[in-house]
Structures are given as structure tokens and as C-alpha cells.
Amino acid sequence: MGGVISVDSSTLTRALYTSDGSLYRVEPTGVAFPKDREELIDAVRWALEQQIPITARGAGTSCAGNAVGAGLVIDVSRHLNKIHSIDPETRTAVIDPGVIQEQLQQAARPYGLRLGPDPSTSTRCTVGGMIGNNACGPRALGYGRMADNVVELEIIDGHGNLRVLGRDDFPELRSLVASNLGTIRTEFGRFTRQVSGYSLEHLLPEKKFDVAKFFAGTEGTLGIITRATVRLVADAPHRLMVALGYPTMADAGDDIANLLQFRPTACEGLGRRIVDVVNAKKGPDSVGGLPKGDGWMFIELVGDDPAEVHERAGLLLAAANAVDGWIVEDPAAAAKLWQIRADGAGLAGVSLAKPAYPGWEDSAVPPKHLGAYLRDFEALLDQHGLEGLPYGHFGDGCVHCRIDFPLDDPDGPQRYRAFVEDAARLVASYGGSMSGEHGDGRARSALLRHMYSDEALKLFGQVKELFDPKNLLNPGILVDPVPVEADARFVAASKSPLNISDPEFVAAVHQCQGVGKCIADNTGTGGVMCPSYQATRYEKDSTRGRARVLQEMVNGSLVSKGWRSPEVHQALDLCLSCKGCARDCPTGVDMAAYKARVIHETYKGRLRPRSHYALGWLPRWGRLITKVPGLAGAVNAVGASPVLGNALKFGAGVDGRRQIPRFAKRSAKSQLAALVARHDNRPRTKGRVLLWVDSFSDCFESNTFAAMVHVMLELGYEPEVLSNNACCGLTWISTGQLDGARRQLSAAASVLAPYVADGVPIVGLEPSCTAVWRSDAPELLPDDANVAALNGTVLTLAEFLSRDADFTPPDLSGHTIVAQPHCHHTSVIGWQADRALLERTGATLVAVGGCCGLAGNFGVERGHHEVSVKVFEHDLGPAVEAHPDAIVLADGFSCQTQLRSLADRDSMSLAELLATH
């Protein structure tokens, strides 16, 4: 043994690793996070000596239950993520198993190279996991499966021996293969997507006994990868998409064999139902134009000569038996169509009347049988009374489908098994494979008897014996499989008392299916999720990790103290309640809402942390301070005092390194008459507009309200403010005081709704408060008619101005604007109107992704400062540092405060930008 093995057996960590991207749940004994290759080897050898089962895990997105196990889970993604070398001459890369695929793509891009397979989880899946599952993705049609891109693997096997596959000799394995040549030649390698079972065809003499390629798809049952050498490919410089429409998706399947002659690198098929889902979830603009029909194929052609590619696209279009179609010349339009497919798995899981699950997720048949298989598969769903949303890699005959298995019904597990058994018999009748790219795992290993002979299954066991004689490497997978219905996660949850008292909450937290988009860096594409994970890189701080812990709380066997379980609060502590997941998560997880609910239930009828009273009731304190003459100045002086200020912060639960924002000496609303009087007498013919002044804008020093009044007067409106208080309750929501929030919201809605009835536009100043009326308010008061009237009618300034035909943005050509969209603005309302307005100014726009890191009360609370700073340093900090002369735009009070505190940069709201230019 090389050193001390560190295994985390805490309840929190075990809860995080009970599941992967599948429907299965297994409690591990502990989790190891080896820091380097030597620690990985030591961990495996230690577990083997202790006879503890071992499950290797990358990003945990495996959707067949490949990455959960009852013994030691080894997570290679945290530390084993080094790219050791890239050789452009041999077109190979030497990497650790925990390297993220997109990380490798970025490193290889300067050489004009890339890893060929590209699963939809490429921004977070590890290459080691891709090898384990023999991953493919849309472009495997052109670049092959992961097995086709493996050169050499260093593994540690079940004997504890280091072996180099692709270099070492394996005489016993050679002998076994030689004794079974007939079985291997007739049952294996029949078509490209035959991924199920061990891919023994790579061991045939005519395949040069390639043990490294054979190892791809063995799912950690024969050895743990410690280092890998993979093949890289050069992308052809020119590509085109052909979009084809068919009467049905099965008709598209009928046509694929006809179209493969045109050498596509990718061919994706989908039907009307999944397009309707994307339209409903993301809006019609997310889909764009589609050919006529109810089934589609998107086909990609690449080449070195643009004329040749275009000619080939034209020939394909002419040969297709489609009802409609065209060549997609615009790369942006093509990217939008590809995105429909990329969003498929997550959206398909939450778009039916009941939750849909993986399980029969990626079956494959030879492409010539695809149309017939799709028709029979749809008939099988009907026969079992199930619904699903099929789509897939039609060029390879691979079909994905999330299905609404009734796992929470008393006979749910039996009905699940009955369907997958029938589905296995169906796919086998077409000479197909149970799995076409995700591996068999717990979902399909027990079904391999429908696909392989007894001789082939016996051969699997003999191979397993050679590599892992004690059956300690991912036991229950492929060889001696566990039943397909065993350990289904939602079966356990359905028996929870909470599922009886609050099934809506249980269903909500189980929306997370482990797709793992939250552990990718989404900010580069304007996303927000998940800022705390970007700062810490710990699973517990991801949206998925928090959902897993909440699921375990529901289950009650591991996390056993309900709402007050310390593991739940540890997982939720660093959630910024940014609502980024509500938009960016493909399954629509809203962790901010779950966190508020947990805190509410935890402290119901109990004394709360002092920050809940200080920061949660901040609107009350603000109104008091601005009403009493001289009090604001006194509070500001105390806050600025080193001794008294620190005492005040301690009493409020505020981190001592934070500056207390300065209170306004007069409320903003009280200044309206003076602001109007100072303006010229320009006719105000456009009618009334209500400026809804939130507590932050009203009580703290800010120029936004004055600027907003100026903009309205300049455009000819009559700005008004409320005489009564109308607080949205945001601070009550964020501190989990939901009864108080409901009271605040109900009262505010009764004040604001009459303006909607009178046709008076309402414009909010603070994005987070404006967003409450579109998200939290309808959820907390679903039956309140006043709240319903306000949903979508409390507008941002940009939304309001987009409806005014007379408004012309100022000319800011030559300027650079670094804009920090407030995370609630981006996630709940959408920032499209602001982007369009700013682009019309002619300025160079740098829109920052991610969260500023302050996020209301989060960043000022004790214990959160370091993470708040790290979040700021991830996106916003570097953006303003890179543009020292830019105009910094931030509508959110939190964002403005964070910029002043951490970057010493003043910023302006959109209203200030317009008023001053």
C-alpha cells in the first residue's frame, strides 16, 4: 500500500452518491476522491484487500445505473482531470480518466483536432466515463464510438494488477477467445450500435486482438482506468445541415438507409411531440422554422471542399423521400435545430402528464429496420398504457425515449419489468441491441439473455473471472445482473410519509434526473446555473447534489431527520437562490423555491437565526429608518464606524467584511413631486404609468428612481407612485418565512391589481422584485385572482420601452457596455428586451453570464463571504477588469453593491443610462 486512503463515509456524501442519471438508488458505504494516479491505485487495492465492492464514477450522468454501487464509489472527476499531452503528429492525447470531454476539446482545438464522439453531456461527462459506457453521441456516425477512438488504456484490474491494454499480452484471454471464435463471429459486432454486453468482436484475430477497444463499454466491471490514450480527429472545415420533414417519425426512419450513401456525419430524428415540448417550455423562437410534417431528420454533411459538400447536400435532398426539406445555410439556424435534440432528454423527462424516466433509454436496431421498429415500439407503449417521447440518432438506428413508468404505483416495479422484457424481445427480434450508447448498467444487464445465447452469456462470465475473480468491480452489472426493477429510486420515495402529506414537493425534488448540466460551466452561453458549484466544485453545492439530498430526505432511510436534517441544511447553505436552475436546468428544478420551503418548515414555530429578522424584515426596517427624520444619517454613521458598525453587523448576522449599504435620508417615493416639478413642461399625452418602487429602491441611496421618472417624463408619460405600501415579500421568501411572504404578497397584489384593471402600465425598478410576480407569487398564492392579474403585467423598463414606438435609444457608438443581468431577471423574466435595446444603441455589448455573488441576503450573511467573492471572480469581476473604461450596467441592487464592494466600480441602471445619455 502506498499511503493512507481517505474515504468519506459521512451521511451527506453518501446521500450525494446514492444515484446517478438513472432511476436507481443504492447507498454506498463511502466515497473516495483520489488526488492523483497513485492515490487511485492505492484506493482500488485497499478496497480489493478489504473485499469491498468498487464502483468508478466520472460525472455521474450515467442513465442506466452504471455508476451507483453499495461499496466504495471512487469519484475521479474532482482531481484526476489532467491532460498530460496532445500529440498533433499521431493525433493522440494522454489524459486522466476524469478529464471532461469539453476540456479535451478546447485543449485540442488549437491543433485543429477534437475527440470524435460527442454525447449531449459533453460539457460535463468525463472521458473515462465515456470509455466505460462506450459513448457515442450524434456524430459517432462520422467519427465512431468511443471504442473506435481508444488507443491505449492503463487499468488496475480486480487482482490489483496494473495492466496496459494495447501493449501487454493477455494469453489466457487469447486462449478463451480462440475457443469461442464461432460464437463471437456470429453474435458480436453485427452493427455499429451493438453496445450491449462485452464487445468481444475486438478480440478476434482479424481485429488484431485489440484489448483496449474491447475494454470500452465494460462499465468498470473488469478494471478501473488510471490513464488513457485516445485518438483525436480533424474536423473537416466545411459543414452543412439538411433539414427534412416527413409525415411521421417512423417514415423518417424508413428513409435513413436510403440516405446513408451520402456519408453524413450525423443524422438526428425526432417527432412532433418533442418539438411541441420545446415550444411550450422555451417558446416558439427556440425552435425556428421546420419543414412540413410531424417527423424530422437533421442531417449533417462535412468535407474539405465547400462546393462538393453543397453538391452532396443537394443530391441528398433530391433523393430523400421527404414531404419537405431544405439545406440550412445559416450556422445559427442549424445550431438552433441541433439544440432541440440536445434539450430532448431533460425536457422529455418532465413534459408528460406524469414523470418520465430512463430505463429503456437507448435501444438500437440496424438502420434498415428503424422505421418498422419505431412503429412496433409505439404499439408496445400503447399496449402497456405508457407514454414516451422518442427521438434519436437515426443514422445509427439508435432511439432514445423517456417513459412514464408508474413506479409509484403498488404494482409499478412489476409493470416496469413487464414492459422492458417485452421491449427487449422486440429489439432482439430486429437483430438489435438493448443499449446503443449508454451501456447496460442496472437497467438492461438482466435483459441480455434476450439478445445473446447461453454460450455468449457464459463467455461474459469467463471474461469477468479472468479480470475480476472476486466479483468486486461494479458487481451486478453485465455478469450475474441484479433484477431490472431492483433499487428503483422513486419506489422508495413513494412509501415516504411526506409523499402522502405533500406529493407535490416530493414530485418536484424528483424532477432532477441527474443530467448534470448544473456541474457544467453554463455562464459562457449566458447561463446562470450553478454559481456556488462553479466556486467550490463540490457536488453538494450543485443543483443536482442538493436535489439528491432532498430526495434522500424524502426517502428517510439515510437522511432521517426530515426538514431539520443537518445534511439538508449543509447542502442548501451555499445555494444563492439565484433561480438560475429554474431556467437552465433541463428538468426545471427550482432549488431557490425548495430552499425557501425547507427553511420555512425547519423554523416553523421556532426561534430563527438573527439574520432572518434583520435581513428578512429589511423592508420594515428601511421604511422605519427613512420615515423618522435624522435616523438614516445616524444609522449610516453607526454602520461606517469600525466598532459600532461591527457590533451592528454581528447583531444582524452580517459578515464583518461587508459594508452596510447607506440608507436614503428620504424615501424615493416621497421625491416624485419635486422631480416632476423640476422637469420642463413638455406635454404628457401618453397617459399614466405606475412606477412600482420596491423597498431597496425606496430606502437605500440610489439614483434609479429619479432616472426612471426622467425617462418617463421625456417620453410624455405621467409617472405615479403608490401611496400605500406594496412589498413583494422577496426577503421573506429568501429567508423561508413563507407565511409572512404570502401576507405581503396578498396585500401588495390587492393594491397593484386595480391599476392592471384600469389599463395603467406598471414598471418595476428592481429586477428581483419584479420577477417575484412571475414566479414566486403565483406559486405561493395560486388561487389569488389579484396575483394572477399581475403575472406578466409588472414590466421591466426594457419591456415597457419595447412597446413604445416613439422610443429611440441613445447613440452610444464607440462605447463599451459591460452589462450584468440580474440573475432573477435572466432566469425568470428573460433579458431579451434589454439585450435588444442595448444593441440598438450601437455600443459594444459585453453581457456577463452567471451571478454577481451577492444574491440578496446570501453574500452578506456570516459564513458566505468567501463563496460570494469566488462567484464574483468567476464572471463579473474578470469582465469589468478586462474593460476598465466601459460603462458598467447593473439594474440589480445586489449587483451594484457587489461591484462597489469588490471591484470599487460604480455602475448604473438602465434607467440611469438612458437618462444621462
TIRO-151062 format. One record per residue (C-alpha): x, y, z; residue in three letters. Coordinates in steps of 0.1 Angstrom, whole numbers, plus 5000, padded with zeros to 4 digits. Each point is the difference from the previous one (the first is absolute). Example, Ala and Ser with C-alpha at 12.3 -4.5 7.8 and 13.67 -1.06 7.14 Angstrom:
512349555078ALA 501450344993SER 
***
This chain:
500050005000MET 501350344991GLY 498350225026GLY 497050085021VAL 496749964982ILE 497550285007SER 496449884997VAL 497150245007ASP 497349805017SER 497950295012SER 496349984996THR 500150324978LEU 502549864975THR 498449664999ARG 496750174993ALA 501550194971LEU 501249684984TYR 497049785004THR 498950064964SER 501450104966ASP 498050104970GLY 497849695002SER 496949905018LEU 502049795025TYR 501050075036ARG 502749815019VAL 501650115033GLU 503949994997PRO 502149915031THR 502350304992GLY 501450224973VAL 503750054991ALA 501450304981PHE 503549904991PRO 502350304993LYS 502349834976ASP 500649674981ARG 501949855030GLU 497150075024GLU 497649854975LEU 502149684998ILE 500349995038ASP 496350045004ALA 499249724977VAL 502549765015ARG 498850095035TRP 496449934992ALA 500949674983LEU 502049895031GLU 497050095021GLN 497749824975GLN 497950324996ILE 498250034967PRO 501250294979ILE 498150234976THR 501950254980ALA 498250334992ARG 500750294978GLY 497550284997ALA 497149775012GLY 497850064969THR 499749634993SER 496449934992CYS 499949625003ALA 501249985036GLY 503649934990ASN 501550235027ALA 498349905033VAL 501149735023GLY 499749875035ALA 503750015009GLY 502750264992LEU 499250264974VAL 503250154985ILE 499350354985ASP 502850084976VAL 498550324987SER 501150235029ARG 503849974997HIS 501049754973LEU 499350254971ASN 503550074985LYS 500749994963ILE 503649875000HIS 500850054963SER 498550064966ILE 502049874970ASP 498850164968PRO 502249774979GLU 498549685013THR 496750175007ARG 499849865035THR 499550145035ALA 501249845033VAL 497550095028ILE 498849925035ASP 496649825001PRO 498350315016GLY 500750244971VAL 496750164988ILE 499449944964GLN 499650374992GLU 503250075019GLN 501849774976LEU 498350164970GLN 501250345010GLN 503549885005ALA 500149824966ALA 498350294981ARG 503250204993PRO 501449694982TYR 496849974979GLY 499149685018LEU 497249875022ARG 498849695017LEU 497549844975GLY 497149885022PRO 497850295013ASP 497249905024PRO 497650275010SER 501650015035THR 503450104984SER 500350315023THR 500249785031ARG 500549634991CYS 503449855007THR 502049824973VAL 500549715024GLY 496349975003GLY 499650024963MET 502449714996ILE 498149815027GLY 496750044982ASN 501449994964ASN 498450344995ALA 499150124965CYS 497950314995GLY 498550144968PRO 503350014981ARG 501049645006ALA 498649944965LEU 503050194987GLY 502649955027TYR 499149665016GLY 499249895035ARG 502450055030MET 501449654993ALA 501150124966ASP 501950295016ASN 501949825027VAL 503749934993VAL 501449885034GLU 498749975035LEU 501849965033GLU 497649825024ILE 500149835034ILE 498149684999ASP 498249795027GLY 503349835009HIS 501550345009GLY 502349984970ASN 500950294978LEU 499549904964ARG 500650204968VAL 497349914974LEU 501550044966GLY 503449905011ARG 499949715024ASP 499349644989ASP 497049815014PHE 500749634993PRO 497049875020GLU 497750244982LEU 501449904967ARG 499449645007SER 496450065011LEU 499350194968VAL 501649734979ALA 497749755016SER 496950204991ASN 500650154966LEU 496749874986GLY 497950165027THR 501950334998ILE 499950024962ARG 496349934998THR 498650195030GLU 502250315003PHE 500850314980GLY 496949954977ARG 499450384997PHE 501750315013THR 497750075030ARG 500149655015GLN 501350135033VAL 498349765024SER 502149755017GLY 503849964995TYR 501150104965SER 502049684994LEU 500350064963GLU 503050225006HIS 501949695013LEU 499649804968LEU 503349934981PRO 498850204970GLU 499550305024LYS 503649955013LYS 498949905035PHE 499550375010ASP 499549985038VAL 499850385004ALA 497150034976LYS 498349695016PHE 500350175034PHE 497750294989ALA 496549925012GLY 501049765027THR 498550255026GLU 502749975026GLY 499449635005THR 503449894988LEU 502350285012GLY 500450365010ILE 501650244975ILE 503050185014THR 501250164968ARG 498850004964ALA 501450074966THR 497250104976VAL 499950074963ARG 499250364987LEU 498550084967VAL 500150314978ALA 496750164992ASP 499450074964ALA 499950384995PRO 496650024982HIS 496749875013ARG 496350034990LEU 496849885014MET 497149864981VAL 496650025018ALA 497449754988LEU 496349975009GLY 498049684999TYR 496449915007PRO 501149815031THR 503349925019MET 499749644988ALA 499850124964ASP 503350185007ALA 501449675013GLY 499049824968ASP 502150254980ASP 503249995019ILE 501549704983ALA 499550184967ASN 501950315012LEU 503149845016LEU 501549984965GLN 500750385002PHE 502449945029ARG 498450215028PRO 502050065032THR 496850045020ALA 496349924995CYS 497650095027GLU 496349915000GLY 497150135021LEU 496250044999GLY 497350255005ARG 499649935036ARG 503550105011ILE 499950314978VAL 496750105017ASP 501749955033VAL 502950234991VAL 497650264987ASN 497949985033ALA 503150015023LYS 502250254982LYS 497750194976GLY 499649984962PRO 503150204994ASP 502149715014SER 499049774971VAL 500050224969GLY 498849894966GLY 499449634994LEU 499149824968PRO 496449884996LYS 499149675018GLY 499849845034ASP 503349824999GLY 503450154992TRP 503649914993MET 502950245003PHE 503049884980ILE 503550145001GLU 502449974971LEU 503750115003VAL 502950024976GLY 503150184989ASP 498550164969ASP 496950225006PRO 498849954964ALA 500149625004GLU 498250025033VAL 497350224986HIS 499649774969GLU 499749695023ARG 497450185021ALA 498050074968GLY 500249644989LEU 498949885035LEU 497150244999LEU 498949884966ALA 500349635010ALA 498150045033ALA 496449875002ASN 499050305021ALA 496950224996VAL 502150315005ASP 503650105006GLY 502850244993TRP 503750075005ILE 500650215031VAL 502650254990GLU 500050215032ASP 502249845027PRO 497950185027ALA 496849854987ALA 501749654999ALA 501250055035ALA 496550075011LYS 498749684984LEU 502849805016TRP 499150155034GLN 496549854998ILE 501649665000ARG 502550095027ALA 497250115024ASP 498049684992GLY 501049785029ALA 499350255028GLY 496850144986LEU 498749664991ALA 500249915036GLY 497750275013VAL 497750074971SER 497449725003LEU 497149995023ALA 502049785024LYS 503850005006PRO 502049814973ALA 503049795007TYR 503049854983PRO 500149625000GLY 499249914965TRP 502150294989GLU 502249934969ASP 499149684982SER 501349964965ALA 499349804969VAL 501749974966PRO 499050324982PRO 498149814973LYS 497549885026HIS 499650345018LEU 496650104986GLY 498449665007ALA 501550005035TYR 498750345008LEU 496449904990ARG 500249685021ASP 501550195029PHE 497250265000GLU 497549714999ALA 501849845030LEU 499750325019LEU 496250014993ASP 499749645010GLN 501550075034HIS 498150325005GLY 503250215000LEU 501150324983GLU 503450114988GLY 501750254978LEU 502349814976PRO 502950174981TYR 503549894992GLY 503049944978HIS 498249874970PHE 503149964979GLY 501149735024ASP 496549865007GLY 500250125037CYS 496750115017VAL 499850205032HIS 496950005021CYS 499050115035ARG 496849825010ILE 497450075027ASP 500549675019PHE 497649995030PRO 502749935025LEU 498050155029ASP 497049774995ASP 499949695021PRO 500649784969ASP 502350254984GLY 503249805002PRO 498349704985GLN 498550204972ARG 503450164993TYR 501649664997ARG 497249864978ALA 500550294976PHE 503849984997VAL 499849624996GLU 497650044971ASP 502150284986ALA 503149795002ALA 498349724981ARG 498950254974LEU 503450154994VAL 501649664999ALA 497649894973SER 501550274978TYR 503549895007GLY 500550315022GLY 501750095032SER 498450085034MET 502450295002SER 501350214972GLY 502450235019GLU 499350035037HIS 500949655011GLY 497949745018ASP 500550085036GLY 497349905024ARG 497350094974ALA 500849744974ARG 502649755011SER 497349755010ALA 498550034966LEU 503149884981LEU 498649654999ARG 497650114974HIS 502850124978MET 502849755005TYR 500149625001SER 500949805032ASP 503449944985GLU 500650384997ALA 498850075035LEU 502249735013LYS 502950164982LEU 499350335017PHE 500449835033GLY 503349844990GLN 501450334989VAL 498850165033LYS 501849715019GLU 503350084983LEU 500050375009PHE 498050005033ASP 499949665016PRO 498450125032LYS 497250204982ASN 500950325018LEU 500050244970LEU 496550144995ASN 498349685009PRO 496549944988GLY 500850164966ILE 500249794968LEU 500949685018VAL 497849855027ASP 497750304996PRO 497650145026VAL 496350004990PRO 499050314978VAL 497450115025GLU 502349985031ALA 501050325017ASP 497850244981ALA 500350345017ARG 496450124998PHE 498649675012VAL 501650085034ALA 498850364999ALA 496449904993SER 499949835034LYS 501250315018SER 497550175024PRO 500850334983LEU 498849864967ASN 496649965017ILE 499950345016SER 501750204972ASP 500349804968PRO 500650334980GLU 503250075018PHE 501249644997VAL 499350004963ALA 501850344996ALA 503349885016VAL 499849694979HIS 499950204968GLN 503849995002CYS 501149714979GLN 503850055004GLY 500550144965VAL 502750215017GLY 499850334980LYS 500550175033CYS 503649875003ILE 500950144967ALA 501150364995ASP 496950154984ASN 501050375004THR 501850014967GLY 496749974982THR 498250255023GLY 498849755025GLY 500050045038VAL 499949655014MET 501749915023CYS 502150285015PRO 500949835033SER 501249694983TYR 502250214977GLN 501550145031ALA 500649695021THR 499949714974ARG 498349785027TYR 497149784991GLU 498050125030LYS 500050354986ASP 498549904967SER 496350014992THR 500249624994ARG 501849945033GLY 497450205020ARG 497249824982ALA 501549665009ARG 500250105037VAL 496450114999LEU 499049684983GLN 501749815028GLU 498250225026MET 496749894983VAL 501149645001ASN 501050035037GLY 502249695003SER 503450184997LEU 499250365006VAL 497649935028SER 499050325019LYS 497750154975GLY 500150384993TRP 502450055029ARG 502649754988SER 503450165003PRO 501049844966GLU 497250194983VAL 501150335015HIS 503649944991GLN 499049934964ALA 497850314998LEU 502250245019ASP 502050134970LEU 497050014976CYS 499850374990LEU 496349974991SER 500950154966CYS 497349804982LYS 502549924973GLY 499049645001CYS 496450094995ALA 500950104964ARG 503349824993ASP 499249655014CYS 498449794972PRO 497649855025THR 498950335015GLY 501449955036VAL 499450325020ASP 502349965030MET 499350355012ALA 496449905006ALA 501049675016TYR 502450185023LYS 497450255011ALA 497649725008ARG 502649815020VAL 500950305021ILE 496350085005HIS 499349645013GLU 503149995021THR 499350325020TYR 496249985000LYS 499050105036GLY 503750035010ARG 502550275007LEU 501850094968ARG 503650114993PRO 500450375006ARG 500750074964SER 496549894992HIS 498750285021TYR 502550264989ALA 500249924963LEU 496749834995GLY 498250295015TRP 502250264983LEU 497150184982PRO 498450075034ARG 503250145014TRP 500650204969GLY 496650165001ARG 500550085037LEU 503450154995ILE 499050224970THR 496850135018LYS 501750125032VAL 501950334993PRO 503749975006GLY 499949635007LEU 501549904966ALA 503050225007GLY 500549855034ALA 499849654987VAL 502450084972ASN 502550145025ALA 499749705022VAL 500549774970GLY 503150184989ALA 501549995035SER 502649725005PRO 498949905035VAL 496250084999LEU 499849884964GLY 501449675008ASN 497749965030ALA 497050094977LEU 501249744975LYS 500449745026PHE 496550065014GLY 498649984964ALA 501949684992GLY 502050194974VAL 503649914991ASP 502450265015GLY 501750054967ARG 496950144984ARG 499150364998GLN 496450095010ILE 498350174971PRO 499150365008ARG 496350085007PHE 498450294982ALA 499150315021LYS 496750014982ARG 498149724983SER 500150014962ALA 496250014997LYS 499850325020SER 502150174974GLN 497749964970LEU 498350345002ALA 503350185002ALA 501549804971LEU 496950084978VAL 500250375010ALA 503650024989ARG 499249864966HIS 499050224971ASP 496350044991ASN 500249764970ARG 496549874992PRO 499249675017ARG 497649844976THR 500849635003LYS 498049955032GLY 500849875035ARG 502749755009VAL 500549865034LEU 503649985012LEU 500049715025TRP 502750105024VAL 501349705019ASP 501550025035SER 503650004989PHE 499550294975SER 497950195025ASP 502149975031CYS 503649994989PHE 502150274983GLU 499449964962SER 499550214969ASN 497949754982THR 496650145010PHE 500950354990ALA 501349874967ALA 496949804994MET 497850305006VAL 502150204976HIS 499749744972VAL 496249985004MET 499650385000LEU 502250034969GLU 497849754982LEU 496850185009GLY 498749785028TYR 498550095033GLU 502049805026PRO 498249915032GLU 501049825032VAL 498049825026LEU 498850175031SER 499649675017ASN 502749755008ASN 500249714975ALA 502949775008CYS 500649684980CYS 501349815030GLY 503349904983LEU 502150025031THR 497449795019TRP 500149744972ILE 503849984999SER 500149955038THR 497349744998GLY 497350205018GLN 497349894976LEU 497050085021ASP 501250365003GLY 500850004963ALA 496549904992ARG 498650285021ARG 502350254984GLN 499149884965LEU 496349995006SER 500050355013ALA 502250134972ALA 498049834973ALA 496750165013SER 501750344997VAL 501549944965LEU 497349804983ALA 497650304996PRO 502650174978TYR 500049704977VAL 496250014999ALA 500150374990ASP 502649934973GLY 502850195017VAL 503449854992PRO 502149905030ILE 503850024998VAL 502249865026GLY 503450145010LEU 501849705017GLU 500249694978PRO 499849755028SER 496850155014CYS 498550034965THR 500749634995ALA 498149905031VAL 496750074982TRP 500949754973ARG 501449725021SER 499650005038ASP 496750185003ALA 498049764977PRO 501649705018GLU 499350135035LEU 496550134993LEU 498849804970PRO 496350085007ASP 500450385005ASP 498350184971ALA 501950325006ASN 503349814999VAL 498949834967ALA 499250354986ALA 503650125007LEU 501849704984ASN 501750144969GLY 498550355005THR 502750145023VAL 502650104974LEU 503650075000THR 501050344985LEU 501449834968ALA 496749804996GLU 498050325004PHE 502150204975LEU 499949724974SER 496250074998ARG 500550384994ASP 500450064963ALA 501350365007ASP 502949885021PHE 503450034984THR 503149885019PRO 502950255003PRO 502949964976ASP 502949845020LEU 502249914971SER 503649985011GLY 499149905036HIS 500349665016THR 497349895024ILE 500749725025VAL 496649895011ALA 499349785029GLN 496449874996PRO 498549935034HIS 499749625004CYS 496350015008HIS 499550234970HIS 501849764977THR 498549685015SER 496450105006VAL 499250294977ILE 502649974973GLY 502550264990TRP 499150014963GLN 498350345000ALA 503050165018ASP 502449844975ARG 498050124970ALA 499950365014LEU 503750015008LEU 500949864966GLU 498050284984ARG 502250265017THR 503049894978GLY 502249945030ALA 502249695003THR 498049795024LEU 501849755024VAL 497249815018ALA 501349825030VAL 498749655008GLY 499749875035GLY 499150165033CYS 501750305016CYS 500449795032GLY 498250235024LEU 496549874992ALA 497950205025GLY 500749895036ASN 502249714990PHE 503350184995GLY 499850215032VAL 499149725024GLU 502749865022ARG 501749704985GLY 499350094964HIS 502550274993HIS 502849784984GLU 497649834977VAL 498350334991SER 503450144990VAL 500949684980LYS 496750034980VAL 500850364993PHE 503549914988GLU 498649744976HIS 498350234975ASP 499250355011LEU 503350095015GLY 502149904970PRO 497550174977ALA 500350345016VAL 503849965005GLU 500449934962ALA 498150324991HIS 501250275024PRO 498550284978ASP 496649844994ALA 496650115012ILE 499049745026VAL 496349935000LEU 498249835029ALA 496450035008ASP 500149785031GLY 500650165034PHE 502149705009SER 502150024968CYS 500750375006GLN 500949945036THR 502449714991GLN 501750214973LEU 500750295024ARG 501149765028SER 502349774981LEU 501150194969ALA 499650365011ASP 498050064968ARG 496950214998ASP 497349884978SER 496850134986MET 496549864994SER 498450004966LEU 497950305011ALA 503150205010GLU 501749914967LEU 497050134980LEU 499650315021ALA 503650104999THR 500449944962HIS 
***
